[in-house]
Amino acid sequence: MAEEDLNSIDKEFVEFVVKNIVENPEDVEVSREIDEMGVLLTLKVNKEDMGKIIGKSGQTAKALRILLRIIGSKNNARVNLKIIEPEEE
């Protein structure tokens, strides 16, 4: 199956990019699941860093998703990114 060929390159890519954008890189968590729809990456960041990840009008999140789509298509896989909103304390 093509999704396994990615070998978590997609996950490492998201971790690298996000950790270099945020103020709290130690709080970045990326999990990876494979199902019939493809690869799903779930991203969790510190509440204070959500604005940096989403970006102005969602531009940063959109750019991340486009780059993941390119990585996925290169490997014949569908890669989606889900950003989990931190819970209020």
C-alpha positions in Angstrom: 0.0 0.0 0.0 1.3 3.4 -1.0 0.6 5.1 2.4 3.2 2.8 4.1 5.8 3.9 1.5 5.7 7.4 3.0 7.5 5.9 6.0 6.3 8.8 8.2 8.3 11.4 6.0 5.1 13.4 6.1 5.0 13.3 9.9 8.6 14.3 10.2 8.0 17.1 7.7 5.1 18.5 9.8 7.1 18.2 13.0 10.1 20.0 11.6 8.1 22.9 10.0 5.8 23.4 13.0 8.6 23.2 15.6 10.5 25.9 13.7 7.4 28.2 13.6 6.1 28.0 17.2 7.4 29.5 20.4 6.9 26.3 22.4 8.4 23.5 20.2 8.4 21.0 23.1 4.6 21.1 23.1 4.3 20.0 19.4 2.7 16.6 19.0 2.0 14.9 15.7 0.3 11.5 15.4 -0.1 9.5 12.2 -2.9 7.1 11.3 -3.6 5.2 8.1 -7.1 4.1 7.0 -9.0 3.6 3.8 -9.1 7.3 3.2 -5.2 7.6 3.3 -2.9 9.1 5.9 -4.3 11.4 8.7 -1.8 13.5 10.6 -3.1 15.1 13.8 -1.3 18.1 15.1 -1.5 19.5 18.7 0.4 22.6 19.7 0.4 25.0 22.7 -2.6 27.2 23.0 -0.4 30.3 22.6 1.0 29.0 19.3 -2.4 28.3 17.5 -2.3 31.7 15.8 1.1 31.0 14.3 0.0 27.6 13.0 -3.3 28.8 11.5 -1.8 32.1 10.2 -3.5 35.1 8.8 -6.8 34.0 7.2 -5.6 30.4 7.6 -2.8 30.8 5.1 -0.1 28.9 7.1 -2.4 25.9 7.7 -3.4 26.0 4.0 0.2 26.1 2.9 1.1 23.1 5.2 -1.8 21.1 3.7 -0.8 21.9 0.2 2.8 20.8 0.8 1.5 17.6 2.4 -0.7 17.0 -0.6 2.4 17.3 -2.8 4.4 14.9 -0.6 1.5 12.5 -0.7 1.0 12.7 -4.4 4.7 12.0 -5.0 4.2 8.8 -3.1 0.7 8.0 -4.4 -1.0 8.6 -1.1 -3.6 11.0 0.2 -2.3 12.9 3.3 -4.7 15.1 5.4 -3.8 17.3 8.3 -6.1 17.8 11.3 -5.2 20.6 13.7 -6.6 20.0 17.2 -7.6 23.1 19.0 -6.2 23.2 22.6 -8.7 22.9 25.3 -9.3 25.9 27.6 -7.9 25.5 31.1 
